[in-house]
Amino acid sequence: MANTKVTSGVIKDDAVGADQLASNSVVTASINDNAITTAKIADDAILTAKISNSAITNAKMSANSVDSDQYVDASIDTAHIRDAQITSAKLDTNIAVSGTLTLGSHLIMGDNDRIKIGSGTDLEIYHDGSDTFIDDSTGTGNLYVLSNQFLVNNANGTQNMGRFADGGAVTLYYAGAVKLETASGGVTVTGAINGATIKADTTNFENSYLISQNANTGTLSGASANTGFGDSVFAALTTGTSNVAIGNAAMAANTTGDQNTAVGALALDANTTGIRNVALGVEALTDSNGTNNTALGHTALANLTTGNSNTAVGYNTLTALTTGGSMVAVGTDAFAANTVGDKGTAIGFAALAANTTAVHNTALGYQALTANTTGGNNTAVGKGALDANTTATNNTAMGVDALGANTTGQYNTALGSGALLSNTTANDNVAIGLNSLVLNTTGVSNTAIGSYALDANTTSSYSTAVGTDALTTSTGPYNTAMGVGAMGNNTTGQQNTAIGYHSCVSQTTALYNSALGLQSGRDVTSGSDNVFLGYRAGDGPSPSGSITTQSNNIVIGNNSSTNAYIKIAWTVTSDKRDKTDIEPLTMGLDLVNKLEPVTYKWDMRSDYEDGNPNGTHKKEKLCGGLLAQDVEKLEREYGYKVEDKTSILTDKNADGNYGLTYEKFVPVLINAVQELSTQVEELKAKLEDK
């Protein structure tokens, strides 16, 4: 064909087939520019044998003119295509290669043109104009780089950046210098890690490890078994051993101190020679050079200098202590203000927080002894116990808010929630039990043992109450009550003694009563100067009946008593100087002659609920005596009456019960004997006259 004879306009679609072309019949000179298009070439029409070498150029092909449908497999090879003649503009969007793609020289692709590998295009290789990517982000498996030795060098290949040896070490470089090497025994790092350097197991630093900004120490001389982490840690260390320091400047000044542990910025940073200290927290033991101290918490024992054997656990605990020893503080602000106090214990939030120089105090509980400043020898156990105490000494409070208002009162003991809660300045009180002496403010020398014992007392003194609710409403002084509810309703009554369950339980304002026995004197209210001895002595089922407002009675036993034994006779006072309105007793022989002695058995009305005896509670013992009502009638004949208190022999109590005073029959019998004696003398005289 002559030059320029073949153009796209003179070739019918699919007109050129492989059988239409002789070998090497297609040459560059025979093809007009852009004459070859996809439409003009039949499928599988282009064979290598039909194309002369380098016959196909960019100028001879229209854009996207070659696709895989137009040539036989392996029909186009690099011998028949000029360099760089097939470009992306001349190709379809994608070229799919099945089998092996062999290039004799170069495969040149434009920016963002991608080589995609895998049935799902899992792996892509491309350059985006700025960076080059190997993209396996959508792949389902792993990306392997297989090599016996893998090297990463700089651009000109003059310096190693990384080396990865098969079965051997991994080496990383900086500016060609080795910085990290792996080996079978671990990793070797040369230089600092983020500015930190490492000193480990070196001469005079055996079995030791230090990671620090500079890892500098003092002049080491036999230091061993030390572990440090933080800037300036062990900066002055010389011979100290078995120390642990973690945190900025922790144990920075330590030289020869041994067996110390410091965790936290500035922890134990001033320690030089102190041993066996533990500091955990920012500035814990920051000024200390003492021994055997333990500080856990921010600024715990922060100002301690030479004090020894102190323990502080919690924020700001013992933070002001300088030279004190044997102190224990556990809880935020416990012993926070203490400076030189000695042998104290504070456990709980703000326990002994204001204590400065006082010694030998013990506080256990939230704000226990929190306001104490110089008061010593106090013990407070429980939330708020002795929390208002300032300078008072020798107090003991155990229980929530026990002695909670005490300020300067001394020598008090309170055991139980609310015990001596309101006490302020009073001394020498003892309260044991829930709310015992709870309202006492200034009353002194009181003793209350039992829940609510003496709980209404405020300013009265010298009372003793033992038992739940004993003297529970009392405000009077000098009372003694022992037993549950003993004198439980006493208000202003004073100088009374009641021993026994509910003894004198109804008493309010009475004075000078003494009661011994269960429910003895239980009915008395305002009656004074009575003595009650025995079970229910002084109430209904006792010889006296119920004594309420009556005074000056002695009651022994109850109506169940059958015998009274005593070794000697009663001696009754009878001093003439103490008597007045003396008159002759008129009763004598006449009355005696009218008396009707009887025998009987007791069948007490008090033994029956309805008060009507029916013999079921009759006593077995046979007794002898007189009937009081009969004697009372005889006395009336002589003008002696019960109602006007002139009766001599007969008594009628407030309950209407009658009794006889048998010893008072003696004067009557004396009169009777004297009268008989006179009659005898008269008879003798008459006989003699005869």
C-alpha positions in Angstrom: 0.0 0.0 0.0 1.1 3.5 -0.8 1.7 5.9 2.1 -1.5 7.5 3.6 -3.7 5.1 1.6 -5.3 3.4 4.7 -7.4 5.7 6.8 -10.3 5.0 9.1 -12.6 6.5 6.5 -11.8 3.9 3.8 -11.8 0.8 6.1 -15.1 -0.7 6.9 -15.9 -1.7 10.4 -14.3 -5.1 11.2 -12.7 -5.1 7.6 -9.2 -5.9 8.7 -8.8 -9.5 9.9 -5.8 -11.6 10.5 -6.3 -13.5 7.3 -6.4 -10.2 5.3 -2.9 -9.2 6.3 0.4 -10.6 5.2 3.3 -10.9 7.6 4.8 -7.6 8.5 2.3 -6.0 6.1 1.3 -3.3 8.6 4.1 -0.7 8.9 4.1 2.8 10.2 4.3 4.3 6.8 1.2 2.6 5.7 -1.0 3.9 8.5 -2.5 7.4 8.8 -2.4 9.0 12.2 -5.4 7.9 14.4 -6.4 5.5 11.7 -6.6 2.5 14.0 -9.7 2.3 16.0 -11.5 -0.4 17.8 -14.4 -0.3 15.3 -12.0 -1.0 12.4 -10.4 -4.1 13.8 -12.1 -7.4 13.9 -11.8 -9.5 17.1 -8.4 -11.4 17.2 -7.4 -9.6 14.0 -4.0 -8.3 15.2 -1.2 -10.8 15.3 2.4 -10.2 16.0 3.3 -11.7 12.6 1.2 -9.0 10.8 2.8 -6.0 12.4 6.3 -4.8 11.6 8.5 -3.9 14.6 7.7 -0.5 16.1 4.9 0.0 13.6 2.4 1.1 16.2 2.8 4.6 17.6 0.6 7.0 19.5 0.1 9.0 16.4 -1.4 6.0 14.6 -4.0 5.1 17.3 -7.0 6.9 18.4 -7.7 7.1 22.2 -8.9 3.8 23.8 -8.4 2.1 20.3 -6.8 -1.1 21.7 -8.8 -3.4 23.9 -8.4 -7.0 24.8 -11.1 -8.1 22.3 -9.2 -6.9 19.3 -6.0 -9.0 19.6 -5.0 -12.6 19.9 -3.5 -13.6 23.2 0.3 -12.8 23.2 -0.1 -11.2 19.8 1.3 -7.8 20.9 4.8 -7.8 22.3 7.3 -5.0 23.0 9.2 -5.7 19.8 6.3 -4.4 17.7 5.5 -1.3 19.9 7.7 1.7 20.3 8.7 2.8 23.8 6.0 4.7 25.6 3.7 4.4 22.6 0.8 2.7 24.6 -0.4 5.2 27.2 -3.4 5.3 29.4 -5.1 7.6 26.9 -4.8 4.8 24.2 -6.2 2.1 26.6 -9.5 1.2 28.0 -10.0 2.1 31.7 -8.6 -1.2 33.0 -6.2 -3.8 31.6 -6.9 -7.3 33.0 -3.9 -9.6 32.8 -4.4 -13.3 33.3 -1.2 -15.4 33.7 2.2 -13.7 33.6 2.9 -10.2 32.5 6.6 -10.0 31.4 8.2 -6.6 30.8 11.5 -6.2 29.0 12.0 -2.7 30.3 9.5 -0.4 32.1 5.9 -0.1 32.9 5.1 3.5 33.2 1.9 4.6 34.9 0.5 8.0 35.7 -0.4 9.4 39.1 -3.3 7.5 40.8 -3.0 4.8 38.1 -3.1 1.6 40.2 -1.8 -1.9 39.9 -4.5 -4.1 41.4 -3.7 -7.6 42.5 -6.1 -10.3 43.7 -9.6 -11.4 42.6 -11.1 -8.8 44.9 -8.3 -6.3 44.2 -7.2 -6.8 47.8 -3.8 -5.2 47.1 -3.2 -1.9 45.3 0.1 -0.2 44.4 0.0 3.4 43.3 1.4 7.0 43.5 -1.0 9.9 44.2 1.4 12.6 43.1 2.9 13.1 46.5 3.1 9.7 48.2 3.5 6.1 47.2 1.1 3.5 48.6 1.0 -0.3 49.1 -2.7 -0.6 50.1 -3.9 -3.8 51.7 -6.6 -2.1 53.7 -9.4 -4.1 52.1 -7.6 -7.4 52.1 -8.9 -10.3 54.2 -5.6 -11.9 55.0 -2.1 -10.7 56.1 0.5 -8.7 54.2 3.8 -10.6 54.2 7.2 -9.3 53.2 9.4 -12.3 52.8 13.2 -12.0 52.8 16.2 -13.6 54.4 17.4 -10.1 55.3 15.3 -7.0 54.9 17.1 -3.6 54.8 15.7 -0.1 54.8 18.2 2.5 53.6 18.2 6.2 53.0 17.5 7.6 49.5 21.0 7.3 48.2 21.7 4.0 50.0 24.6 5.4 52.0 23.0 4.8 55.5 21.1 2.0 57.1 17.7 2.9 58.6 16.6 -0.6 59.6 17.9 -4.1 59.3 15.8 -7.2 59.8 17.7 -10.5 59.7 16.1 -13.9 59.2 16.2 -15.6 62.6 18.4 -12.9 64.0 18.4 -9.4 65.3 16.3 -6.4 64.4 18.4 -3.2 64.4 17.2 0.4 64.2 19.5 3.3 63.3 19.6 7.0 63.7 21.8 8.9 61.2 23.6 5.6 60.5 24.2 4.9 64.3 22.7 2.0 66.0 20.0 3.0 68.6 18.1 -0.2 69.3 19.1 -3.9 68.9 17.2 -7.0 69.7 18.9 -10.2 70.8 17.9 -13.5 72.3 18.4 -12.0 75.8 16.3 -8.9 75.2 16.7 -5.3 73.9 19.7 -3.0 74.0 18.9 0.8 73.8 21.6 3.3 73.1 20.9 6.9 74.3 17.7 8.3 75.9 14.1 7.2 75.5 11.9 10.4 75.2 14.7 12.2 77.1 15.1 9.6 79.7 18.3 7.6 80.2 18.8 4.2 81.8 21.5 3.1 84.2 21.4 -0.6 85.0 23.6 -3.0 87.0 26.9 -1.1 86.6 29.9 -0.9 88.8 29.0 0.3 92.3 25.4 0.1 91.2 25.0 -3.6 91.2 21.5 -5.2 91.0 20.2 -1.7 90.5 18.1 0.1 87.9 17.6 3.8 87.2 15.5 5.5 84.6 15.8 9.2 84.7 16.1 12.4 82.6 19.8 12.1 83.0 20.3 9.0 85.2 23.1 10.8 87.0 23.9 9.9 90.7 26.3 11.0 93.3 29.8 9.4 93.5 28.7 5.8 93.7 30.6 3.5 96.1 29.0 0.2 96.7 25.3 1.2 96.2 23.3 -1.8 95.3 19.7 -3.2 95.0 18.3 0.3 94.2 15.4 0.9 91.8 14.7 4.5 90.6 12.3 6.0 88.1 12.0 9.8 87.6 13.9 13.0 87.0 16.7 13.6 89.6 16.0 10.4 91.4 19.0 9.2 93.3 20.9 12.4 92.2 23.1 12.3 95.3 23.3 8.6 95.9 26.6 7.2 97.1 26.4 4.0 99.2 22.6 3.7 100.0 21.2 0.3 99.3 17.9 -1.4 98.8 16.0 1.9 98.1 13.1 2.3 95.7 12.3 5.8 94.4 9.6 6.6 91.8 8.7 10.2 90.9 10.2 13.6 90.1 13.1 14.2 92.6 12.0 11.3 94.8 15.0 10.6 97.2 17.0 13.2 95.2 19.2 14.0 98.2 19.7 10.5 99.5 23.3 9.5 100.0 23.7 6.6 102.4 20.1 6.0 103.5 19.1 2.4 103.1 15.8 0.4 102.7 13.7 3.4 101.9 10.7 3.5 99.6 9.5 6.7 98.0 6.8 7.0 95.4 5.6 10.4 94.3 7.0 13.7 93.2 9.4 15.1 95.9 8.7 12.1 98.1 11.6 11.7 100.7 13.5 14.2 98.5 15.5 15.7 101.4 16.4 12.4 103.0 20.1 11.8 103.2 20.9 9.2 105.8 17.5 8.1 107.1 16.6 4.5 106.9 13.6 2.2 106.6 11.2 5.0 105.6 8.2 4.6 103.3 6.7 7.6 101.5 3.9 7.3 99.0 2.4 10.5 97.6 3.4 13.9 96.3 5.7 15.6 98.9 5.3 12.7 101.3 8.1 12.9 103.9 9.6 15.6 101.7 11.7 17.2 104.4 12.5 14.1 106.5 15.8 12.7 107.4 14.3 10.5 110.1 14.1 6.7 110.5 11.3 4.2 110.4 8.6 6.7 109.2 5.7 5.7 106.9 3.8 8.3 105.0 1.1 7.5 102.4 -0.8 10.4 101.0 -0.2 13.9 99.5 2.0 16.0 101.8 1.8 13.3 104.5 4.6 14.0 107.1 5.7 16.7 104.6 7.5 18.8 107.3 9.0 16.1 109.4 12.8 16.6 109.8 14.3 14.3 112.4 11.2 12.6 113.9 11.2 8.8 114.0 8.7 5.9 113.9 5.8 8.0 112.7 3.0 6.6 110.5 0.8 8.9 108.4 -1.8 7.6 105.9 -4.0 10.0 104.0 -4.0 13.4 102.5 -2.3 16.1 104.6 -1.8 13.7 107.6 0.7 14.8 110.2 1.8 17.4 107.6 3.0 19.9 110.2 4.9 17.5 112.4 8.6 18.4 112.6 10.4 16.4 115.3 7.7 14.3 117.0 8.0 10.6 117.3 5.8 7.5 117.5 2.7 9.3 116.0 0.1 7.5 114.0 -2.4 9.3 111.8 -4.8 7.6 109.3 -7.3 9.7 107.4 -7.4 13.0 105.5 -6.2 15.9 107.7 -5.6 13.6 110.7 -3.1 15.3 113.0 -2.7 17.9 110.3 -1.6 20.8 112.6 0.5 18.7 115.0 4.0 20.0 115.3 5.9 18.3 118.1 3.2 16.1 119.7 4.4 12.8 120.9 3.0 9.3 121.0 -0.5 10.2 119.7 -2.9 8.2 117.5 -5.4 9.7 115.2 -7.5 7.5 112.8 -10.3 9.0 110.8 -11.1 12.1 108.7 -9.8 15.2 110.5 -9.2 13.3 113.7 -7.1 15.5 116.0 -6.7 17.8 113.1 -6.1 21.0 115.2 -3.8 19.3 117.7 -0.5 21.1 117.9 1.7 20.2 120.9 -0.5 18.0 123.1 0.8 14.5 123.8 -0.6 11.0 124.3 -3.9 11.6 122.7 -5.8 8.9 120.9 -8.6 9.6 118.4 -10.4 7.0 116.4 -13.3 8.2 114.2 -14.5 11.0 111.9 -13.5 14.3 113.4 -12.8 12.7 116.8 -10.9 15.3 118.9 -10.7 17.4 115.8 -10.6 20.8 117.7 -8.1 19.7 120.3 -5.0 21.9 120.5 -3.0 21.4 123.6 -5.2 19.1 125.7 -3.3 15.9 126.4 -4.0 12.3 127.5 -7.4 12.2 125.9 -8.9 9.2 124.2 -11.8 9.6 121.7 -13.3 6.7 119.8 -16.3 7.3 117.5 -17.5 9.8 115.0 -17.4 13.3 116.6 -16.2 12.0 119.9 -14.7 14.9 121.9 -14.7 16.9 118.7 -15.1 20.3 120.5 -12.4 19.6 123.1 -9.6 22.2 123.0 -7.4 22.2 126.1 -9.0 19.8 128.5 -7.0 16.7 129.5 -7.5 13.2 130.7 -10.9 12.6 129.1 -12.1 9.3 127.6 -14.9 9.2 125.1 -16.0 6.2 123.2 -19.1 6.3 121.0 -20.7 8.5 118.3 -20.6 12.2 119.6 -19.6 11.1 123.1 -18.4 14.2 125.0 -19.0 16.0 121.7 -19.5 19.5 123.2 -16.8 19.2 125.8 -14.3 22.1 125.6 -12.4 22.4 128.9 -14.0 19.7 131.1 -11.5 17.2 132.4 -11.3 13.7 133.9 -14.5 12.7 132.2 -15.3 9.3 130.9 -18.1 8.7 128.3 -18.8 5.3 126.7 -21.7 5.1 124.3 -23.4 7.0 121.6 -24.4 10.5 122.9 -22.9 9.8 126.3 -22.1 13.2 128.0 -22.8 14.8 124.6 -23.6 18.2 126.0 -20.9 18.4 128.6 -18.8 21.5 128.3 -16.7 22.4 131.3 -17.8 19.9 134.0 -15.2 17.5 135.4 -15.1 14.0 136.9 -18.2 12.6 135.2 -18.6 9.0 134.1 -21.3 8.1 131.5 -21.6 4.6 130.1 -24.5 3.8 127.8 -26.6 5.2 125.0 -27.3 8.9 125.8 -26.3 8.6 129.4 -25.8 12.0 130.9 -26.6 13.3 127.4 -27.8 16.8 128.6 -25.2 17.3 131.3 -23.4 20.6 130.8 -21.7 21.7 134.1 -22.8 19.1 136.6 -19.7 17.4 138.1 -18.9 14.1 139.7 -21.9 12.3 138.3 -21.8 8.6 137.3 -24.3 7.2 134.9 -24.2 3.6 133.7 -26.9 2.3 131.4 -28.8 3.6 128.4 -30.5 7.0 129.2 -29.2 6.9 132.7 -29.3 10.5 134.1 -30.0 11.7 130.6 -32.0 14.8 131.7 -29.4 16.0 134.2 -27.9 19.3 133.2 -26.2 21.1 136.1 -26.7 18.9 139.2 -23.8 17.1 140.7 -22.8 14.0 142.7 -25.5 11.6 141.5 -25.0 8.0 140.6 -27.3 6.1 138.3 -26.7 2.4 137.3 -29.2 0.8 135.0 -31.2 1.6 131.9 -33.5 4.7 132.6 -32.1 5.0 136.1 -32.7 8.7 137.2 -33.6 9.3 133.5 -35.6 12.5 134.2 -33.7 13.7 137.3 -32.1 17.1 137.7 -31.6 16.9 141.4 -28.2 16.3 143.1 -26.8 13.7 145.4 -29.1 10.9 144.3 -28.1 7.2 143.9 -30.1 4.8 141.8 -29.1 1.3 140.9 -31.4 -0.8 138.8 -33.4 -0.5 135.6 -35.8 2.4 136.0 -34.7 3.1 139.5 -36.0 6.6 140.4 -36.8 6.8 136.7 -39.3 9.7 137.2 -37.3 11.8 139.7 -37.2 15.5 138.8 -35.8 17.7 141.5 -35.8 15.2 144.3 -32.4 14.9 145.9 -30.3 12.9 148.3 -32.3 9.8 147.7 -31.0 6.2 147.4 -32.8 3.5 145.4 -31.4 0.1 144.7 -33.4 -2.4 142.7 -35.5 -2.7 139.6 -38.0 0.2 139.5 -37.3 1.1 143.1 -38.7 4.5 143.9 -39.7 4.6 140.2 -42.6 7.1 140.8 -40.7 9.5 142.9 -40.5 13.1 141.6 -39.6 15.7 144.3 -39.1 13.6 147.4 -36.1 13.9 149.6 -34.0 11.5 151.7 -35.7 8.3 150.8 -33.9 5.0 150.9 -35.1 1.9 149.1 -33.5 -1.5 148.7 -35.2 -4.3 146.8 -37.0 -4.9 143.6 -39.8 -2.3 143.2 -39.2 -1.2 146.8 -40.8 2.2 147.4 -42.2 2.2 143.9 -45.4 4.2 144.8 -43.7 7.0 146.7 -44.0 10.4 144.8 -43.2 13.3 147.2 -43.1 11.5 150.5 -39.7 12.0 152.1 -37.3 10.4 154.6 -38.8 6.9 154.2 -36.9 3.6 154.3 -38.1 0.7 152.2 -36.4 -2.6 152.6 -37.4 -5.7 150.6 -39.5 -6.6 147.6 -42.3 -4.2 147.0 -41.8 -2.7 150.5 -44.0 0.4 150.8 -46.6 -0.5 148.2 -50.0 -2.2 148.3 -49.0 -5.7 149.3 -46.8 -4.6 152.2 -47.6 -4.0 155.8 -47.5 -0.3 155.3 -49.8 -0.3 152.3 -49.0 2.1 149.4 -46.8 5.0 150.6 -47.0 7.9 148.2 -46.8 11.3 149.9 -46.3 10.0 153.4 -43.0 10.6 155.1 -40.8 9.3 157.8 -41.8 5.6 157.5 -39.7 2.5 157.8 -41.1 -0.5 155.9 -39.4 -3.9 156.0 -40.7 -6.7 153.8 -44.1 -7.3 152.4 -47.3 -9.2 153.3 -45.7 -12.5 152.3 -43.3 -12.3 155.2 -44.0 -14.9 157.9 -41.1 -14.4 160.4 -38.7 -11.7 161.4 -35.5 -12.8 163.0 -33.0 -10.7 164.9 -30.4 -11.7 167.4 -31.0 -8.8 169.9 -33.9 -6.7 170.8 -34.6 -3.3 169.4 -33.4 -0.4 171.4 -35.9 2.5 171.1 -34.9 6.0 171.8 -36.7 7.4 174.8 -34.8 10.5 176.0 -36.9 12.7 178.3 -35.2 15.7 177.0 -36.7 15.0 173.6 -40.3 14.7 174.8 -43.0 17.2 175.6 -46.7 17.4 176.4 -46.2 14.5 178.8 -49.5 13.2 180.3 -50.3 10.0 182.3 -51.6 7.1 180.3 -55.1 6.3 181.4 -55.5 2.8 179.9 -54.7 0.0 182.2 -56.3 -3.0 183.8 -59.7 -2.2 182.6 -58.7 -2.2 179.0 -56.6 -5.4 179.5 -59.6 -7.1 181.0 -61.6 -6.2 177.8 -59.0 -7.5 175.4 -59.8 -10.7 173.6 -56.7 -12.6 172.5 -57.3 -15.0 169.6 -55.5 -17.5 167.4 -55.7 -17.1 163.6 -54.2 -17.9 160.2 -53.4 -15.2 157.7 -55.5 -15.1 154.5 -54.3 -11.8 153.0 -56.6 -9.7 150.8 -53.6 -8.6 148.8 -53.2 -12.2 147.6 -56.4 -12.1 145.7 -57.1 -10.0 142.6 -60.5 -9.0 143.7 -59.4 -8.4 147.3 -61.8 -11.0 148.7 -60.2 -13.9 150.5 -61.8 -17.3 149.9 -59.3 -19.5 151.7 -57.3 -20.6 148.7 -54.3 -18.5 149.8 -54.6 -19.2 153.5 -51.3 -19.5 155.3 -50.5 -22.7 157.3 -48.9 -21.2 160.3 -51.1 -20.6 163.4 -50.6 -17.2 164.9 -51.8 -15.6 168.2 -52.7 -12.0 168.9 -55.4 -9.4 168.9 -57.8 -8.0 166.3 -56.9 -4.4 165.6 -60.4 -3.2 165.0 -61.5 -4.5 168.4 -58.5 -2.7 170.1 -59.4 0.5 168.2 -62.9 0.4 169.7 -61.5 0.0 173.2 -59.0 2.9 172.7 -61.9 5.2 171.6 -63.5 4.6 175.1 -60.4 6.3 176.5 -60.4 9.2 174.0 -57.6 7.8 171.8 -58.6 8.0 168.2 -56.9 6.9 164.9 -58.2 9.8 162.9 -56.7 12.5 165.1 -53.5 10.6 165.5 -53.9 10.1 169.3 -54.3 6.3 169.1 -51.6 4.6 171.1 -52.0 1.0 170.2 -53.8 1.1 166.8 -52.6 2.3 163.4 -54.5 2.8 160.2 -52.5 3.4 157.0 -53.5 5.4 153.9 -54.9 2.2 152.3 -57.3 1.8 155.3 -55.4 -1.3 156.7 -55.2 -1.6 160.5 -52.2 -2.6 162.5 -51.2 -2.8 166.2 -48.0 -1.7 167.9 -47.6 -4.5 170.3 -44.7 -2.9 172.2 -47.0 0.0 173.1 -49.1 -2.5 175.1 -46.2 -2.5 177.7 -47.2 0.8 179.3 -50.8 -0.4 179.4 -49.8 -3.6 181.0 -47.6 -1.7 183.5 -50.7 0.3 184.5 -52.6 -2.9 184.8 -50.0 -4.5 187.0 -49.7 -1.4 189.1 -53.5 -1.4 189.5 -53.4 -5.1 190.5 -50.6 -4.4 192.8 -52.6 -1.7 194.5 -55.5 -4.0 194.8 -53.3 -6.7 196.3 -51.9 -4.3 198.9 -55.4 -3.2 199.8 -56.5 -6.8 200.2 -53.4 -7.5 202.3 -54.1 -4.5 204.5 -57.7 -5.7 205.0 -56.5 -9.1 206.0 -54.0 -7.7 208.4 -56.7 -5.5 210.0 -58.7 -8.6 210.8 
